[in-house]
């Protein structure tokens, strides 16, 4: 899967490096390095990182920031 981090938005909060350490890593205090072509197996972790990034700096194939967690939240509240 492909992903892009907008390094102009990224504030180095390192949420992504914590959630998907095989894809994102902090280099020094503030700069992020990442693998723009992450393995498919990392998809779920990348999805968590996308959702967790406080500034929505991560964009990934087939995942749009607001996407899945918002949708599943809606399902859960509808299913009464
Ligand atoms: S979680 Fe977002 S702001 Fe934090 S290091 Fe990752 S991309 Fe940057």
Backbone and ligand atoms as CSV (ligand in chain L), in Angstrom:
chain,resi,resn,atom,element,x,y,z
A,1,UNK,N,N,0.842,-1.192,0.000
A,1,UNK,CA,C,0.000,0.000,0.000
A,1,UNK,C,C,0.878,1.243,0.000
A,2,UNK,N,N,0.357,2.289,-0.605
A,2,UNK,CA,C,1.131,3.528,-0.630
A,2,UNK,C,C,0.586,4.511,0.377
A,3,UNK,N,N,1.491,5.272,0.923
A,3,UNK,CA,C,1.040,6.300,1.839
A,3,UNK,C,C,1.931,7.526,1.733
A,4,UNK,N,N,1.378,8.616,2.152
A,4,UNK,CA,C,2.101,9.888,2.104
A,4,UNK,C,C,1.872,10.598,3.420
A,5,UNK,N,N,2.923,11.167,3.950
A,5,UNK,CA,C,2.764,12.029,5.113
A,5,UNK,C,C,3.063,13.453,4.674
A,6,UNK,N,N,2.148,14.334,4.955
A,6,UNK,CA,C,2.367,15.743,4.676
A,6,UNK,C,C,3.264,16.298,5.780
A,7,UNK,N,N,4.534,16.399,5.451
A,7,UNK,CA,C,5.499,16.788,6.492
A,7,UNK,C,C,5.379,18.266,6.866
A,8,UNK,N,N,4.631,19.015,6.071
A,8,UNK,CA,C,4.342,20.388,6.485
A,8,UNK,C,C,3.315,20.435,7.601
A,9,UNK,N,N,2.435,19.433,7.591
A,9,UNK,CA,C,1.431,19.356,8.664
A,9,UNK,C,C,1.975,18.645,9.893
A,10,UNK,N,N,2.806,17.647,9.638
A,10,UNK,CA,C,3.289,16.800,10.731
A,10,UNK,C,C,3.951,17.625,11.826
A,11,UNK,N,N,3.522,17.381,13.048
A,11,UNK,CA,C,4.088,18.116,14.177
A,11,UNK,C,C,5.004,17.237,15.024
A,12,UNK,N,N,5.300,16.055,14.523
A,12,UNK,CA,C,6.209,15.179,15.253
A,12,UNK,C,C,5.638,14.637,16.554
A,13,UNK,N,N,4.337,14.416,16.579
A,13,UNK,CA,C,3.727,13.877,17.797
A,13,UNK,C,C,4.051,12.406,18.021
A,14,UNK,N,N,4.493,11.758,16.949
A,14,UNK,CA,C,4.957,10.366,17.037
A,14,UNK,C,C,3.867,9.342,17.349
A,15,UNK,N,N,2.618,9.726,17.240
A,15,UNK,CA,C,1.541,8.738,17.417
A,15,UNK,C,C,1.682,7.620,16.397
A,16,UNK,N,N,2.019,8.008,15.175
A,16,UNK,CA,C,2.119,7.014,14.110
A,16,UNK,C,C,3.272,6.053,14.377
A,17,UNK,N,N,4.397,6.591,14.855
A,17,UNK,CA,C,5.559,5.742,15.118
A,17,UNK,C,C,5.267,4.763,16.250
A,18,UNK,N,N,4.399,5.176,17.150
A,18,UNK,CA,C,4.014,4.312,18.255
A,18,UNK,C,C,3.071,3.206,17.774
A,19,UNK,N,N,2.155,3.566,16.889
A,19,UNK,CA,C,1.129,2.608,16.450
A,19,UNK,C,C,1.593,1.707,15.310
A,20,UNK,N,N,2.476,2.202,14.480
A,20,UNK,CA,C,2.953,1.401,13.347
A,20,UNK,C,C,4.464,1.558,13.214
A,21,UNK,N,N,5.188,1.009,14.163
A,21,UNK,CA,C,6.641,1.240,14.213
A,21,UNK,C,C,7.407,0.664,13.029
A,22,UNK,N,N,6.797,-0.278,12.295
A,22,UNK,CA,C,7.499,-0.798,11.123
A,22,UNK,C,C,7.376,0.125,9.915
A,23,UNK,N,N,6.501,1.085,10.023
A,23,UNK,CA,C,6.266,1.985,8.891
A,23,UNK,C,C,6.770,3.396,9.187
A,24,UNK,N,N,6.557,3.847,10.402
A,24,UNK,CA,C,6.941,5.215,10.769
A,24,UNK,C,C,7.981,5.184,11.878
A,25,UNK,N,N,8.914,6.097,11.812
A,25,UNK,CA,C,9.892,6.201,12.892
A,25,UNK,C,C,10.282,7.659,13.063
A,26,UNK,N,N,10.568,8.024,14.281
A,26,UNK,CA,C,11.042,9.370,14.525
A,26,UNK,C,C,12.547,9.384,14.330
A,27,UNK,N,N,12.997,10.412,13.685
A,27,UNK,CA,C,14.421,10.580,13.460
A,27,UNK,C,C,14.807,11.842,14.203
A,28,UNK,N,N,15.391,11.663,15.348
A,28,UNK,CA,C,15.623,12.842,16.192
A,28,UNK,C,C,14.322,13.228,16.871
A,29,UNK,N,N,14.249,14.468,17.327
A,29,UNK,CA,C,13.099,14.900,18.120
A,29,UNK,C,C,11.856,15.139,17.288
A,30,UNK,N,N,12.036,15.676,16.112
A,30,UNK,CA,C,10.864,16.147,15.394
A,30,UNK,C,C,10.679,15.626,14.002
A,31,UNK,N,N,11.725,15.038,13.403
A,31,UNK,CA,C,11.499,14.675,12.019
A,31,UNK,C,C,11.085,13.220,11.907
A,32,UNK,N,N,10.141,13.032,11.037
A,32,UNK,CA,C,9.557,11.719,10.849
A,32,UNK,C,C,10.141,11.097,9.590
A,33,UNK,N,N,10.491,9.817,9.676
A,33,UNK,CA,C,10.814,9.073,8.465
A,33,UNK,C,C,9.788,7.964,8.348
A,34,UNK,N,N,9.441,7.607,7.131
A,34,UNK,CA,C,8.413,6.584,6.957
A,34,UNK,C,C,8.624,5.849,5.659
A,35,UNK,N,N,7.989,4.710,5.554
A,35,UNK,CA,C,8.063,3.915,4.345
A,35,UNK,C,C,6.839,4.215,3.493
A,36,UNK,N,N,7.006,4.880,2.364
A,36,UNK,CA,C,5.847,5.262,1.550
A,36,UNK,C,C,5.197,4.084,0.843
A,37,UNK,N,N,5.856,2.933,0.876
A,37,UNK,CA,C,5.261,1.729,0.287
A,37,UNK,C,C,5.230,0.631,1.333
A,38,UNK,N,N,4.337,0.782,2.251
A,38,UNK,CA,C,4.266,-0.161,3.363
A,38,UNK,C,C,3.709,-1.499,2.895
A,39,UNK,N,N,4.099,-2.546,3.583
A,39,UNK,CA,C,3.567,-3.878,3.297
A,39,UNK,C,C,2.058,-3.898,3.540
A,40,UNK,N,N,1.372,-4.730,2.756
A,40,UNK,CA,C,-0.079,-4.881,2.954
A,40,UNK,C,C,-0.424,-5.294,4.384
A,41,UNK,N,N,0.450,-6.108,4.963
A,41,UNK,CA,C,0.177,-6.584,6.346
A,41,UNK,C,C,0.125,-5.428,7.337
A,42,UNK,N,N,0.673,-4.289,6.939
A,42,UNK,CA,C,0.700,-3.153,7.857
A,42,UNK,C,C,-0.572,-2.312,7.769
A,43,UNK,N,N,-1.486,-2.719,6.883
A,43,UNK,CA,C,-2.645,-1.880,6.611
A,43,UNK,C,C,-3.412,-1.478,7.869
A,44,UNK,N,N,-3.640,-2.459,8.734
A,44,UNK,CA,C,-4.431,-2.145,9.915
A,44,UNK,C,C,-3.710,-1.164,10.840
A,45,UNK,N,N,-2.408,-1.379,10.985
A,45,UNK,CA,C,-1.628,-0.456,11.817
A,45,UNK,C,C,-1.584,0.928,11.207
A,46,UNK,N,N,-1.406,0.957,9.897
A,46,UNK,CA,C,-1.386,2.260,9.227
A,46,UNK,C,C,-2.736,2.952,9.416
A,47,UNK,N,N,-3.813,2.180,9.332
A,47,UNK,CA,C,-5.144,2.766,9.535
A,47,UNK,C,C,-5.256,3.384,10.923
A,48,UNK,N,N,-4.711,2.699,11.898
A,48,UNK,CA,C,-4.741,3.270,13.256
A,48,UNK,C,C,-3.921,4.540,13.332
A,49,UNK,N,N,-2.768,4.520,12.677
A,49,UNK,CA,C,-1.906,5.702,12.690
A,49,UNK,C,C,-2.606,6.876,12.004
A,50,UNK,N,N,-3.268,6.595,10.864
A,50,UNK,CA,C,-4.006,7.639,10.157
A,50,UNK,C,C,-5.049,8.241,11.089
A,51,UNK,N,N,-5.775,7.373,11.782
A,51,UNK,CA,C,-6.839,7.850,12.662
A,51,UNK,C,C,-6.282,8.592,13.871
A,52,UNK,N,N,-5.098,8.207,14.302
A,52,UNK,CA,C,-4.557,8.777,15.540
A,52,UNK,C,C,-3.797,10.070,15.321
A,53,UNK,N,N,-3.359,10.321,14.107
A,53,UNK,CA,C,-2.550,11.523,13.889
A,53,UNK,C,C,-3.362,12.765,14.229
A,54,UNK,N,N,-2.891,13.555,15.163
A,54,UNK,CA,C,-3.674,14.703,15.631
A,54,UNK,C,C,-3.861,15.784,14.572
A,55,UNK,N,N,-3.021,15.782,13.551
A,55,UNK,CA,C,-3.147,16.822,12.533
A,55,UNK,C,C,-3.515,16.245,11.156
A,56,UNK,N,N,-3.958,14.992,11.131
A,56,UNK,CA,C,-4.368,14.337,9.873
A,56,UNK,C,C,-3.332,14.509,8.764
A,57,UNK,N,N,-2.089,14.257,9.114
A,57,UNK,CA,C,-1.023,14.452,8.126
A,57,UNK,C,C,-0.815,13.230,7.235
A,58,UNK,N,N,-1.408,12.100,7.614
A,58,UNK,CA,C,-1.141,10.866,6.871
A,58,UNK,C,C,-2.289,10.567,5.915
A,59,UNK,N,N,-1.922,10.304,4.668
A,59,UNK,CA,C,-2.916,9.878,3.681
A,59,UNK,C,C,-2.454,8.535,3.155
A,60,UNK,N,N,-3.354,7.573,3.085
A,60,UNK,CA,C,-2.953,6.257,2.600
A,60,UNK,C,C,-3.996,5.726,1.638
A,61,UNK,N,N,-3.524,4.927,0.704
A,61,UNK,CA,C,-4.400,4.221,-0.239
A,61,UNK,C,C,-5.588,3.582,0.436
A,62,UNK,N,N,-6.763,3.898,-0.006
A,62,UNK,CA,C,-7.931,3.189,0.492
A,62,UNK,C,C,-8.305,3.512,1.922
A,63,UNK,N,N,-7.606,4.460,2.503
A,63,UNK,CA,C,-7.952,4.864,3.862
A,63,UNK,C,C,-8.078,6.369,3.836
A,64,UNK,N,N,-9.203,6.879,4.261
A,64,UNK,CA,C,-9.222,8.335,4.384
A,64,UNK,C,C,-9.480,8.676,5.829
A,65,UNK,N,N,-8.578,9.370,6.389
A,65,UNK,CA,C,-8.580,9.777,7.790
A,65,UNK,C,C,-9.865,9.563,8.566
A,66,UNK,N,N,-10.923,10.279,8.199
A,66,UNK,CA,C,-12.168,10.199,8.948
A,66,UNK,C,C,-12.799,8.812,8.806
A,67,UNK,N,N,-12.572,8.206,7.688
A,67,UNK,CA,C,-13.143,6.954,7.209
A,67,UNK,C,C,-13.680,5.963,8.205
A,68,UNK,N,N,-12.917,4.905,8.416
A,68,UNK,CA,C,-13.493,3.710,9.007
A,68,UNK,C,C,-13.992,3.872,10.436
A,69,UNK,N,N,-13.224,4.557,11.260
A,69,UNK,CA,C,-13.670,4.621,12.645
A,69,UNK,C,C,-14.973,5.400,12.749
A,70,UNK,N,N,-15.125,6.439,11.941
A,70,UNK,CA,C,-16.369,7.201,11.953
A,70,UNK,C,C,-17.528,6.315,11.495
A,71,UNK,N,N,-17.300,5.553,10.440
A,71,UNK,CA,C,-18.351,4.694,9.912
A,71,UNK,C,C,-18.747,3.620,10.919
A,72,UNK,N,N,-17.762,3.002,11.540
A,72,UNK,CA,C,-18.124,1.924,12.465
A,72,UNK,C,C,-18.781,2.505,13.717
A,73,UNK,N,N,-18.399,3.730,14.084
A,73,UNK,CA,C,-19.059,4.379,15.211
A,73,UNK,C,C,-20.533,4.571,14.923
A,74,UNK,N,N,-20.829,4.959,13.687
A,74,UNK,CA,C,-22.218,5.183,13.312
A,74,UNK,C,C,-23.006,3.868,13.371
A,75,UNK,N,N,-22.387,2.812,12.802
A,75,UNK,CA,C,-23.065,1.508,12.842
A,75,UNK,C,C,-23.398,1.096,14.269
A,76,UNK,N,N,-22.408,1.248,15.138
A,76,UNK,CA,C,-22.620,0.810,16.503
A,76,UNK,C,C,-23.784,1.569,17.154
A,77,UNK,N,N,-23.882,2.881,16.868
A,77,UNK,CA,C,-24.971,3.601,17.533
A,77,UNK,C,C,-26.332,3.316,16.887
A,78,UNK,N,N,-26.309,2.919,15.594
A,78,UNK,CA,C,-27.575,2.568,14.949
A,78,UNK,C,C,-28.114,1.219,15.397
A,79,UNK,N,N,-27.198,0.334,15.770
A,79,UNK,CA,C,-27.594,-1.040,16.068
A,79,UNK,C,C,-28.101,-1.180,17.491
A,80,UNK,N,N,-29.264,-0.672,17.701
A,80,UNK,CA,C,-29.828,-0.795,19.038
A,80,UNK,C,C,-30.847,-1.900,19.107
L,1,LIG,S1,S,1.176,11.148,14.184
L,1,LIG,FE1,FE,0.985,12.726,12.612
L,1,LIG,S2,S,1.944,14.521,13.509
L,1,LIG,FE2,FE,2.586,12.771,14.685
L,1,LIG,S3,S,4.545,12.155,13.811
L,1,LIG,FE3,FE,2.932,10.956,12.829
L,1,LIG,S4,S,2.377,12.107,11.011
L,1,LIG,FE4,FE,3.488,13.478,12.330
